[in-house]
Amino acid sequence: EERDELMINYNEKERAFKLDTEKTSYLIRIYPSGHLGHLYYGKRLESVKSLADLELKFGIEVGNQVLYDQADRTFNLNHALLEMSTFGKGDYREPMLHFRFQDGSRLTDFKYKEHKILESKPRFAGLPETFAGAEEKVETLIVTLEDAVRKLEVDLYYSLFVACDVIVRRAVVRNNNADALIIEKGLSMNLDLLNEDYQAVSLDGAWINERQVHVHDLGVGILKIDSKKGVSSNDHNPFVAIKEKKATEEYGRCYGFSLVYSGNFEATMEVTPHNLLRILMGINSFD
């Protein structure tokens, strides 16, 4: 029996992943530095002739940067679109993951180690999760990143619910070192995009006045929606979206993010002076 065409494909020559649902495409590339980079998320692309056309690239060395590699003075992590972010190698935006080690260091540097593609969504115990019906097509990409110095690994999960155009993301941290560490911050996802004059949408309210729609203009800096009550609460729903200003119910780009967890959460949207937009979401890192 022939297998249906996979919706997740890896291009070994360009070291890139193409994740397709019925109407959307999500493209990821392993940068020459080994970091996992973001290329595109939006309307489905049937074919891509050149990934170079999608990659954000500065043609000159940018001032006030930390060079990652002397061999390429145009590359730095602060101006790269990343799938996972940490602190300490030149990315000064809010990180997705942040650790504290026994020697006091808080620096990590995760690079691609391996990946696998599954024709299912792995189940996991202990926290709420999404699952598909028997007839729904679901595929999962798992990319493992490694900090070789600290012997830390992170598995990034991308589960495609193909028919409903949803990508379910989560991250698993694995400590292969004998020394214990503190996870200061461990969020579920990082998405870096070009900021195309997006607005943020949040659902906020109060008792018997929940989920009021609020639209926020995104300027340079950070907008954060969170709960510290122990539950997501009637104050702030664990959902945000970004949209074009002209978007309506029928037209325009809009990306929604919903955390499948009803405890303390945080959702952060950061715009940099170079007009890059980072969206982060997960369990609240406060306290």
Steps between C-alpha positions, in 0.01 A plus 500: 500500500641838403544755773337841463743777416653638817416859593838537675804480272872553554724637224841358585687715249364828639460360855145627513162373617170571325188445710172515309141496615213530256531879474826600670875441478762529774866501392799443727870495413812385681732802476869445413567582867288201604215705648144428395370788292152608392433571132127533441155446646189585304294408196596161360791495259476213253865526402800708602766550235754668724505516878746787472211717387325442834795538736553823690856607427690817580755571228728697731632472852250665736621729777477405868478130422674196642670311219421133523764396248787709368460322166158663446489850640146558367343232723395563859230343712335830594389553140425138410154346482521206740287202596644490853673778689733511800726764655873540479620489141377837377120469493372777730130439447285320755607133499280193478725300734727621781704283739712556810789260560683411818801713407271804467510515120179559307640470149391233253545440129281237336577355157336240278576139592238284324135476402227248432160510329204304637162426342323564830503731801684351800297500820649620827376480855461758774372808316201576276555436132330495163422178318351417165195299409544162336450640149716812533840508332777602742877501451774606740848639448736468798823701475761438768734787586803460724725714717810281483681684782218456752379166362148641475254400229170652393246321281281738302169337402294619202177299460298585189123468521477512123129556433454782751830679419631483857858440611529376859834578660673401820856467630663227709818580698735212576799534735771243418739649756544366854470855636155633580388828346224755548258571217441873539276509196357220287244605242321288241574692183696778331395655169706772332350697212552824316269756661272607219319764705309236694259560783456266796164368614443382858195377689482672840227575749366446850246287680180459287671723242753255361674491164458858387685556173785752529716611207850635568730685261846344509784750526864445588513324836310224677129427547437225755171332594522267800340356812660450842181382673575130469233476231465678169197670664232732369756783476704371208424209270809295394448609140648775284501575129686731268327644196538745219325826585272457200414138582135404540316172555518443124832650392858556609773325694437396859697258719344365818682343799319309772670329794338167586549558874281683750760589763741791523601595146677772309477623142759750384521698178824693448580740216866589451646823358575299183125428476514132582212348696542217752201317647554282808247295695506248783485445874570823686866546590411728793578354845 
